[in-house]
C-alpha cells in the first residue's frame, strides 16, 4: 500500500502479530537510478524480519537489476507487483498490465529467479477484466518459474476496488495450485480472515485496509494470549515514538495525522475527532488529542464487515 506500509507501520504490525510484512510499492527504475527517495523507502529495521521489498516496472533488465539491489540490501524476499490498477502505473506496462501477457510475465520471472538467491513472490489480480480472468494461467506460469507464493487480490484490474473480491475463484486457484496461495481483498476482521483459511479459500491471507482500521487484527487471528486486553493508548504512544524516530518531524506529523484518523474509524465521535486533528499543525498537540480520544475508548469497537473503508486503492 503506497504511502502506508513504511517501516514504522511494518514494525507496529510485526509487534501486533503479523507474520510477514512487505514494503510499500517501489519503482524498479527509481531503485536502479539511485533516486534518494526510492532508496530510502527500501530501508527496513531488523525487527521487521521476515520482510519483503515490493517493486513494479515494465523492463525486464531493469527489474532484474532492482531485484539484485534489494537482495544486496538484505531483504528476506523480493515481491513483484502485478496487481496495481492505477492508471499511471499501468500505462507504461507495469502493475496489472502484465496480466495481459502471461508469456512475457514468465520471461520476467525466469530472469528474476536467475539473478536471485532469495525467494521471489508475486501479487496479482484475478485478471485484466471480466472477459480475461486468467489468474489460473498466471499462477501456473509463476509455479513453473519457481515463485515461492502468489498473493491474489480477488478483483480484476477493470474493477479497481469496486464490487466484492471473488473468493470463490481464489479458492479454485488455491485447490489446484502447486504453490501456496495467499488470498487478499475485503478482509477487515479476524473472523473473516479465520473463515477464509479454515474453509480452504487460501493457504494464508494478506490484510491491508483491515489493519488500518483494526491494527490488532493479526493478534486476534492468532488468538494471542492477552489480545483482548491490548492497550490502545500504548499503541498510540508507540506509533508516535517510532514515527518521530524514523522520520523528520514534518513527515512524521503528516503520517500520524492520517493513521490517527484511520484508527478512529468505528469509534463513537470519530468524525469530531478527525475534525479536531485536521485543524492542528503541531505533532505534540496531535498526540495529546489522540491520547485523550483513544484513552476514552475500550479495546473492542464495533466493526461492520459491510461498511466500506478506504475503497480508493489501498486494498
C-alpha positions as CSV (number, residue, x, y, z in Angstrom):
1,X,0.0,0.0,0.0
2,X,1.8,3.0,-1.3
3,X,2.5,5.7,1.3
4,X,1.2,3.5,4.1
5,X,3.3,0.4,4.7
6,X,6.5,2.2,5.6
7,X,9.0,0.9,8.2
8,X,7.1,2.5,11.0
9,X,3.8,0.8,10.2
10,X,5.5,-2.5,9.4
11,X,7.3,-2.5,12.8
12,X,4.0,-1.9,14.6
13,X,2.2,-4.7,12.7
14,X,5.0,-7.1,13.4
15,X,4.6,-6.3,17.1
16,X,0.8,-6.8,16.7
17,X,1.2,-10.3,15.3
18,X,1.7,-10.0,11.6
19,X,3.9,-13.0,10.5
20,X,5.3,-11.3,7.4
21,X,5.5,-7.7,6.2
22,X,6.0,-6.2,2.8
23,X,7.2,-2.7,1.8
24,X,5.1,-0.1,0.0
25,X,5.3,-0.2,-3.8
26,X,8.7,0.9,-5.1
27,X,9.7,1.8,-8.6
28,X,12.3,-0.6,-10.0
29,X,13.6,2.2,-12.3
30,X,13.9,4.5,-9.3
31,X,16.0,2.0,-7.4
32,X,18.3,1.4,-10.4
33,X,18.7,5.1,-10.9
34,X,19.6,5.5,-7.3
35,X,16.9,8.1,-6.5
36,X,17.4,9.0,-2.8
37,X,13.6,8.9,-2.0
38,X,13.1,5.5,-3.6
39,X,16.3,4.1,-1.9
40,X,15.1,5.5,1.5
41,X,11.8,3.7,1.0
42,X,13.7,0.4,0.7
43,X,15.2,0.7,4.1
44,X,13.9,-1.6,6.9
45,X,14.5,-2.3,10.5
46,X,16.0,-5.7,11.6
47,X,13.0,-6.1,13.9
48,X,10.7,-6.3,10.8
49,X,12.0,-9.7,9.6
50,X,10.8,-11.5,7.6
51,X,10.4,-8.5,5.4
52,X,10.0,-8.3,1.6
53,X,10.5,-5.4,-0.7
54,X,7.9,-4.9,-3.4
55,X,8.7,-3.4,-6.8
56,X,7.0,-2.6,-10.0
57,X,8.2,-1.9,-13.5
58,X,7.9,-2.8,-17.2
59,X,11.5,-3.5,-18.3
60,X,12.9,-7.0,-17.6
61,X,16.6,-5.9,-17.3
62,X,15.7,-3.0,-15.0
63,X,13.5,-5.2,-12.8
64,X,16.3,-7.8,-12.6
65,X,18.8,-5.2,-11.6
66,X,16.4,-3.7,-9.0
67,X,15.8,-7.2,-7.5
68,X,19.6,-7.7,-7.1
69,X,19.8,-4.3,-5.3
70,X,17.1,-5.4,-2.9
71,X,18.9,-8.7,-2.3
72,X,22.1,-6.8,-1.5
73,X,20.2,-4.6,0.9
74,X,19.5,-7.8,2.9
75,X,15.7,-8.2,2.4
76,X,14.3,-11.6,3.0
77,X,12.5,-11.8,-0.3
78,X,11.6,-9.8,-3.4
79,X,7.9,-9.3,-4.2
80,X,6.7,-8.2,-7.7
81,X,3.5,-6.2,-8.0
82,X,1.5,-7.5,-10.9
83,X,-1.7,-6.2,-9.4
84,X,-1.6,-2.4,-9.1
85,X,-4.6,-1.0,-11.1
86,X,-3.5,2.7,-11.0
87,X,-3.5,4.3,-14.5
88,X,-0.1,5.9,-14.2
89,X,1.4,2.6,-13.3
90,X,-0.4,0.5,-15.9
91,X,0.1,3.0,-18.8
92,X,3.7,2.0,-19.2
93,X,3.1,-1.7,-19.0
94,X,3.7,-2.1,-15.2
95,X,1.5,-3.4,-12.4
96,X,-1.6,-5.3,-13.6
97,X,-0.7,-4.6,-17.3
98,X,1.5,-7.7,-17.0
99,X,-1.7,-9.8,-16.6
100,X,-2.4,-9.3,-20.3
101,X,0.8,-11.1,-21.3
102,X,1.5,-14.2,-19.2
103,X,4.2,-15.4,-21.5
104,X,6.1,-12.2,-21.1
105,X,5.5,-12.4,-17.4
106,X,7.1,-15.8,-17.4
107,X,10.2,-14.3,-19.1
108,X,10.5,-11.7,-16.4
109,X,10.1,-14.2,-13.6
110,X,12.7,-16.5,-15.1
111,X,15.1,-13.6,-15.4
112,X,14.5,-12.6,-11.8
113,X,14.9,-16.1,-10.5
114,X,18.2,-16.4,-12.3
115,X,19.5,-13.3,-10.7
116,X,18.3,-14.0,-7.1
117,X,19.4,-16.2,-4.2
118,X,16.5,-15.1,-2.0
119,X,12.8,-16.1,-2.6
120,X,10.7,-14.4,-5.2
121,X,7.0,-13.8,-4.7
122,X,4.3,-12.0,-6.7
123,X,1.0,-10.3,-6.1
124,X,-1.7,-10.4,-8.9
125,X,-5.3,-9.8,-9.6
126,X,-7.8,-12.2,-11.0
127,X,-7.3,-10.8,-14.5
128,X,-7.4,-7.7,-16.6
129,X,-11.2,-7.6,-16.9
130,X,-14.2,-9.9,-16.6
131,X,-13.6,-11.4,-20.1
132,X,-9.9,-12.1,-19.2
133,X,-9.8,-13.6,-15.8
134,X,-6.7,-15.6,-16.3
135,X,-5.3,-15.9,-12.8
136,X,-5.1,-19.7,-13.0
137,X,-2.8,-19.4,-16.0
138,X,-0.8,-16.8,-14.3
139,X,-0.3,-19.0,-11.2
140,X,0.8,-21.9,-13.4
141,X,3.4,-19.7,-15.0
142,X,4.6,-18.5,-11.6
143,X,4.9,-22.0,-10.3
144,X,6.9,-23.1,-13.4
145,X,9.3,-20.2,-12.9
146,X,10.0,-21.0,-9.2
147,X,7.9,-18.4,-7.5
148,X,7.6,-19.2,-3.8
149,X,4.0,-18.0,-3.4
150,X,1.3,-15.9,-5.2
151,X,-0.9,-13.4,-3.4
152,X,-4.2,-12.9,-5.3
153,X,-6.4,-9.8,-4.9
154,X,-9.9,-11.1,-5.8
155,X,-10.8,-8.4,-8.3
156,X,-9.9,-7.7,-11.9
157,X,-7.9,-4.6,-12.9
158,X,-11.1,-3.2,-14.5
159,X,-12.9,-3.4,-11.2
160,X,-10.3,-1.4,-9.3
161,X,-11.7,-1.6,-5.8
162,X,-15.4,-1.7,-6.7
163,X,-17.7,-4.6,-6.1
164,X,-16.5,-7.6,-4.0
165,X,-13.4,-9.7,-4.1
166,X,-14.1,-13.1,-5.8
167,X,-13.0,-15.5,-3.1
168,X,-14.6,-18.5,-4.8
169,X,-12.2,-18.0,-7.7
170,X,-9.3,-17.6,-5.2
171,X,-10.3,-21.0,-3.6
172,X,-10.4,-22.7,-7.0
173,X,-6.9,-21.5,-7.7
174,X,-5.7,-22.5,-4.2
175,X,-7.1,-26.0,-4.6
176,X,-5.3,-26.6,-7.9
177,X,-2.1,-24.7,-7.3
178,X,1.2,-26.4,-6.6
179,X,2.5,-23.4,-4.6
180,X,0.9,-21.5,-1.7
181,X,-1.8,-19.0,-2.5
182,X,-2.4,-16.0,-0.3
183,X,-5.9,-14.5,-0.5
184,X,-6.5,-10.8,-0.4
185,X,-9.4,-8.5,-0.6
186,X,-12.2,-7.3,1.8
187,X,-10.8,-8.8,4.9
188,X,-11.5,-6.2,7.7
189,X,-11.8,-8.5,10.7
190,X,-10.2,-11.5,12.3
191,X,-13.4,-13.5,11.9
192,X,-13.3,-13.0,8.2
193,X,-9.6,-14.0,8.0
194,X,-10.1,-17.2,10.1
195,X,-13.1,-18.2,8.0
196,X,-11.2,-17.8,4.7
197,X,-8.4,-20.0,6.0
198,X,-10.5,-22.6,7.8
199,X,-12.8,-23.0,4.9
200,X,-9.9,-23.6,2.5
201,X,-10.2,-20.4,0.4
202,X,-6.4,-19.9,0.6
203,X,-3.4,-21.1,2.5
204,X,-2.9,-17.7,4.2
205,X,-4.4,-14.2,4.0
206,X,-3.0,-10.8,3.3
207,X,-4.6,-7.9,5.1
208,X,-4.2,-4.3,4.0
209,X,-7.1,-1.9,4.8
210,X,-8.3,-4.0,7.7
211,X,-5.1,-3.4,9.6
212,X,-5.6,0.4,9.3
213,X,-9.0,0.2,10.9
214,X,-8.1,-2.6,13.4
215,X,-4.4,-2.8,14.0
216,X,-4.8,-5.7,16.4
217,X,-6.5,-7.9,13.7
218,X,-3.3,-10.1,13.4
219,X,-3.3,-10.8,17.2
220,X,-6.9,-11.7,17.1
221,X,-6.3,-14.2,14.2
222,X,-3.6,-15.9,16.1
223,X,-5.6,-15.7,19.3
224,X,-2.5,-14.5,21.1
225,X,-2.8,-14.6,24.9
226,X,-3.8,-11.2,26.2
227,X,-5.0,-9.9,22.9
228,X,-8.3,-8.6,24.2
229,X,-6.5,-6.5,26.8
230,X,-4.1,-4.8,24.4
231,X,-3.6,-1.3,25.5
232,X,-4.8,1.0,22.7
233,X,-3.1,4.0,24.3
234,X,0.2,2.1,24.4
235,X,-0.2,1.5,20.6
236,X,-0.7,5.3,20.1
237,X,2.4,6.1,22.2
238,X,4.5,3.6,20.2
239,X,3.3,4.8,16.9
240,X,4.3,8.4,17.7
241,X,7.6,7.3,19.1
242,X,8.5,5.3,16.1
243,X,7.3,7.9,13.6
244,X,9.4,10.6,15.2
245,X,12.4,8.3,15.5
246,X,12.3,7.2,11.8
247,X,11.1,10.3,10.0
248,X,11.7,14.0,10.1
249,X,9.2,15.9,12.2
250,X,7.1,17.2,9.3
251,X,6.8,13.9,7.6
252,X,6.0,12.2,10.9
253,X,3.3,14.7,11.6
254,X,1.6,14.2,8.2
255,X,1.8,10.4,8.5
256,X,0.5,10.3,12.1
257,X,-2.5,12.5,11.3
258,X,-3.6,10.0,8.6
259,X,-3.2,7.0,10.8
260,X,-5.0,8.5,13.8
261,X,-8.0,9.2,11.6
262,X,-7.9,5.6,10.3
263,X,-7.5,4.1,13.8
264,X,-10.6,6.1,14.9
265,X,-12.9,4.6,12.3
266,X,-15.7,2.8,14.0
267,X,-15.4,4.5,17.4
268,X,-18.1,6.9,18.7
269,X,-17.5,10.5,17.9
270,X,-14.7,9.6,15.4
271,X,-15.9,12.3,13.0
272,X,-15.5,15.0,15.6
273,X,-12.1,13.6,16.5
274,X,-10.9,13.7,12.8
275,X,-12.1,17.2,12.5
276,X,-10.1,18.3,15.5
277,X,-6.9,16.6,14.4
278,X,-7.0,18.1,10.9
279,X,-7.2,21.5,12.4
280,X,-3.9,21.2,14.3
281,X,-0.4,21.7,12.8
282,X,1.7,20.5,15.7
283,X,2.7,16.9,16.4
284,X,2.6,17.4,20.2
285,X,-0.9,18.7,20.1
286,X,-1.8,15.9,17.7
287,X,-0.5,13.4,20.2
288,X,-2.4,15.0,23.1
289,X,-5.7,14.9,21.1
290,X,-5.1,11.3,20.1
291,X,-4.3,10.1,23.7
292,X,-7.3,12.0,25.0
293,X,-9.7,10.4,22.4
294,X,-8.4,6.9,22.5
295,X,-8.0,6.9,26.2
296,X,-11.8,7.2,26.5
297,X,-12.3,4.1,24.2
298,X,-12.5,0.5,25.2
299,X,-10.4,-2.1,23.4
300,X,-13.3,-3.6,21.5
301,X,-15.1,-1.4,18.9
302,X,-18.0,-2.2,16.7
303,X,-16.7,-3.4,13.4
304,X,-19.2,-3.5,10.5
305,X,-17.9,-6.1,7.9
306,X,-20.1,-4.5,5.3
307,X,-19.1,-0.9,5.9
308,X,-16.9,0.5,3.0
309,X,-13.5,1.5,4.2
310,X,-10.7,3.1,2.1
311,X,-12.1,1.8,-1.2
312,X,-10.0,4.2,-3.3
313,X,-7.0,2.0,-3.7
314,X,-5.4,0.7,-0.5
315,X,-6.7,-2.9,-0.7
